[in-house]
Amino acid sequence: MLVDTGHKDLESLKTPGIRLDMYLNSLLMFIEKPFLGWGFGEYIHAFYYSIYDNSNIYDFINPIDSLSTHPHNELALWGLEGGIIGLIFICTILYIFLKALLKSKRSSDIMRGSGFVILLPLFFHVMLEHPLYTSSLYGLYFCLIFYIYTSPEYTEQNTFYTKSISVIFAIQSTVLVPALIIVLQSSILSSAYLKTGSSAIREMIISDFPSKLYLVQMDLLLETHNARVNDDYSSLEALNNQIFETIKTIPAKSLATDYLTNCKIITNCKKDKIEFINRYFNTF
């Protein structure tokens, strides 16, 4: 029982050509919805179906036969999901941080420059690999550095601005740290669940984020497997309809394959749904 884990199993994504296809299609998506974007959390299915459609229109776009959870670029992700407004927001956050860093009490150029050097690995990571929302430890790392350099203790003056920033991030940290601990715990258990399929481990997972993409697949695959084993055709039909609706938001090949497998058993799948699956997924 294989869950579609996206780019982790796709060696070809290490090549420049695949990345170029991703960036070009991301640009086309941004042009299509530039102001408000495609909606936060909508990238996965929007990108998958978009690149397949665009590959039939433009010769310079090739479809990517895998689940893409992000465009490997922080700014591109904000631009696609939030549009120009999203880009303004993230750029404002970056401006506030850079301003605080430049006004640090550490007047020595070497000490002030250390802040930039410390953040270089994070910058390259979020711009070339994973955005912050998929990297909990990097998110904590950024907030910690941000708090230090915007704290009144490290700035030139204890102005209302610096005090406000300090209070905001102090409050945020009280929420962020426990949240990140929960995410890390859930990620470890989610990995174990995906490998074993144990219902006991599944019940121990506090939060589905950030593994919801894979947990939803695993839950449905296990349920349909049990329905097939027990010859429970009424449940299998209901689950198959649920799989199709899930595929609209999580375009996973594992679910598409399972849908067609179930259609061979219950034999009453609608033709338009089967055509949709065959159009976007080369399953058989």
C-alpha positions in Angstrom: 0.0 0.0 0.0 1.9 3.0 -1.3 1.1 6.6 -0.3 2.0 9.3 -2.8 4.7 11.2 -0.9 5.4 13.6 -3.7 8.9 14.8 -4.6 10.7 12.7 -2.1 10.5 9.7 -4.5 11.2 11.6 -7.7 14.9 11.8 -8.5 14.2 13.7 -11.7 13.2 16.8 -9.7 16.9 17.3 -8.9 17.5 18.2 -12.5 17.3 21.9 -13.7 14.7 21.0 -16.4 12.0 19.9 -13.9 12.6 22.9 -11.7 12.3 25.2 -14.7 8.9 23.6 -15.6 7.7 24.3 -12.1 8.8 27.9 -12.1 7.4 28.5 -15.6 4.0 27.0 -14.7 4.1 29.0 -11.4 4.5 32.2 -13.4 1.6 31.3 -15.6 -0.6 30.6 -12.6 0.4 33.9 -11.0 -0.5 35.7 -14.2 -3.9 34.0 -14.2 -4.7 35.1 -10.7 -2.3 37.9 -9.8 -4.2 39.9 -7.1 -5.7 37.4 -4.6 -3.9 34.3 -5.8 -5.3 30.8 -5.8 -6.1 30.7 -2.1 -4.0 29.7 0.9 -3.6 25.9 1.1 -4.8 25.5 -2.5 -1.4 25.2 -4.2 -1.2 21.3 -4.3 -4.2 20.6 -6.5 -4.1 23.9 -8.3 -0.5 23.4 -9.5 -1.0 19.7 -10.4 -4.0 20.2 -12.6 -2.7 23.5 -14.0 0.6 22.1 -15.2 -1.2 19.2 -17.0 -3.5 21.6 -18.7 -0.7 24.1 -19.6 1.4 21.3 -21.0 -1.3 20.7 -23.6 -1.2 24.4 -24.5 2.4 25.5 -24.3 5.3 23.5 -25.8 7.7 24.8 -23.1 5.8 23.2 -20.2 6.1 19.5 -19.4 3.8 17.8 -16.9 5.3 16.6 -13.6 4.2 13.1 -12.8 4.2 13.5 -9.0 2.5 15.4 -6.2 4.0 18.8 -5.7 3.4 20.3 -2.3 5.2 23.6 -2.9 7.1 25.4 -5.7 10.5 25.2 -3.9 10.5 28.9 -3.4 9.1 30.9 -0.5 8.2 34.0 -2.5 6.6 32.0 -5.3 4.4 30.2 -2.8 3.2 33.4 -1.2 2.6 34.9 -4.7 0.7 31.9 -5.9 -1.5 31.4 -2.9 -1.9 35.0 -1.8 -1.3 37.0 -5.0 0.2 40.5 -4.9 -1.3 41.0 -1.4 0.5 37.9 -0.1 3.8 39.1 -1.6 3.3 42.6 0.0 2.7 40.9 3.4 5.8 38.7 3.3 8.0 41.5 1.9 6.7 43.8 4.7 7.8 41.2 7.3 11.2 40.9 5.6 11.6 44.7 5.6 10.7 45.0 9.3 13.4 42.4 10.1 16.1 44.0 8.0 15.3 47.4 9.5 15.6 46.0 13.0 18.8 44.2 12.1 20.4 47.4 10.7 19.4 49.3 13.8 20.9 46.8 16.2 23.0 48.1 19.0 25.8 45.8 17.8 27.3 48.8 16.0 30.3 46.9 14.8 30.0 46.0 11.2 31.3 42.5 11.9 28.7 41.9 14.7 25.9 43.4 12.7 26.9 41.4 9.7 26.8 38.3 11.8 23.0 38.5 11.7 23.0 38.3 7.9 25.5 35.4 7.9 23.4 33.5 10.5 20.4 33.7 8.2 22.1 32.8 5.0 21.4 29.0 5.2 17.8 29.8 6.0 17.5 32.1 3.0 18.9 29.6 0.6 16.8 26.9 2.1 13.4 28.7 1.7 14.3 30.1 -1.7 15.5 26.9 -3.3 14.0 24.0 -1.3 11.3 24.0 1.4 9.2 27.0 2.5 9.0 27.8 6.2 5.6 26.1 6.8 7.1 22.7 5.9 10.2 23.3 8.0 9.2 23.7 11.6 12.7 23.9 13.0 13.7 26.6 10.4 10.5 28.5 11.4 11.5 28.4 15.0 15.1 29.4 14.1 13.8 32.4 12.1 11.5 33.6 14.9 14.2 33.3 17.5 16.7 35.4 15.5 13.9 37.8 14.6 13.0 38.3 18.3 16.6 38.8 19.4 17.3 41.5 16.8 14.0 43.3 17.4 14.1 43.2 21.2 14.7 46.6 22.9 17.8 45.2 24.5 19.5 45.0 21.1 18.1 48.1 19.4 19.3 51.6 19.5 16.3 53.1 21.3 13.5 51.7 23.5 10.9 53.3 21.3 7.2 52.4 21.1 8.0 50.6 17.8 10.7 48.3 19.3 8.7 47.6 22.4 5.6 46.7 20.3 7.6 44.4 18.2 9.1 42.8 21.3 5.7 42.3 22.9 4.2 40.8 19.7 6.9 38.3 19.3 6.9 37.4 23.0 3.2 36.6 22.7 3.7 34.7 19.5 6.5 32.6 21.0 4.2 31.4 23.8 2.0 30.0 21.1 4.6 29.0 18.5 6.9 26.9 20.6 4.2 24.5 21.9 2.7 24.4 18.4 6.0 23.4 16.9 6.6 20.7 19.5 3.1 19.3 18.6 4.0 19.4 14.9 7.3 17.6 15.5 5.6 14.9 17.6 2.9 14.4 15.1 5.4 14.3 12.2 7.3 11.5 13.9 4.2 9.5 14.6 2.8 10.1 11.1 5.9 8.7 9.6 5.5 5.6 11.8 1.8 5.3 10.8 2.6 5.5 7.1 5.1 2.7 7.5 3.0 0.4 9.7 -0.6 1.3 9.1 -1.2 0.9 12.9 -4.5 2.3 14.1 -3.0 2.7 17.6 -0.3 5.0 16.3 -2.9 6.9 14.3 -4.9 7.7 17.5 -1.8 9.1 19.1 -1.3 11.8 16.4 -2.3 15.1 18.0 -2.3 17.2 14.8 -2.6 16.1 11.2 -0.5 19.2 10.1 1.9 19.1 8.3 1.3 15.4 7.3 -2.4 15.7 6.5 -1.6 15.2 2.8 -0.3 11.7 3.5 -2.6 10.8 6.4 -5.7 11.4 4.4 -4.3 9.0 1.7 -3.4 6.4 4.2 -6.7 6.5 6.0 -8.7 6.1 2.8 -6.4 3.4 1.4 -6.7 1.3 4.6 -10.5 1.8 4.7 -11.0 0.7 1.1 -8.6 -2.2 1.6 -10.6 -3.4 4.6 -13.9 -3.0 2.6 -12.5 -5.1 -0.3 -11.3 -7.8 2.1 -14.6 -8.0 3.8 -16.6 -7.8 0.5 -18.4 -4.8 1.9 -19.5 -3.3 -1.4 -21.9 -0.7 -0.1 -19.1 0.8 2.0 -16.7 0.4 -0.9 -18.9 2.5 -3.1 -19.3 5.2 -0.5 -15.5 5.2 0.0 -14.8 5.4 -3.7 -17.0 8.5 -4.0 -15.1 10.0 -1.1 -11.8 9.1 -2.9 -12.9 10.9 -6.0 -13.8 14.1 -4.0 -10.5 13.9 -2.2 -8.6 13.6 -5.5 -9.9 17.0 -6.4 -7.9 18.6 -3.6 -5.2 16.0 -3.1 -4.2 14.8 -6.7 -2.4 11.6 -5.5 -1.8 8.8 -7.9 -2.2 6.3 -5.1 -5.8 7.4 -4.7 -6.4 7.5 -8.4 -5.1 3.9 -8.8 -7.3 2.8 -5.9 -10.3 4.4 -7.4 -10.0 2.5 -10.7 -9.3 -0.7 -8.8 -12.5 -0.2 -6.9 -14.4 0.5 -10.1 -13.5 -2.9 -11.4 -15.3 -4.4 -8.3 -18.4 -2.3 -7.9 -18.7 -1.7 -11.7 -21.0 1.4 -11.5 -18.5 4.2 -11.6 -19.5 7.1 -13.7 -17.8 7.4 -17.1 -17.0 11.1 -16.7 -15.2 10.4 -13.4 -13.1 7.6 -15.0 -12.2 9.9 -17.9 -11.1 12.5 -15.4 -8.9 10.1 -13.7 -7.4 8.8 -16.9 -6.8 12.3 -18.2 -4.7 13.5 -15.2 -3.2 10.2 -14.0 -1.4 7.6 -16.0 -2.5 4.8 -13.7 -2.8 1.8 -15.9 
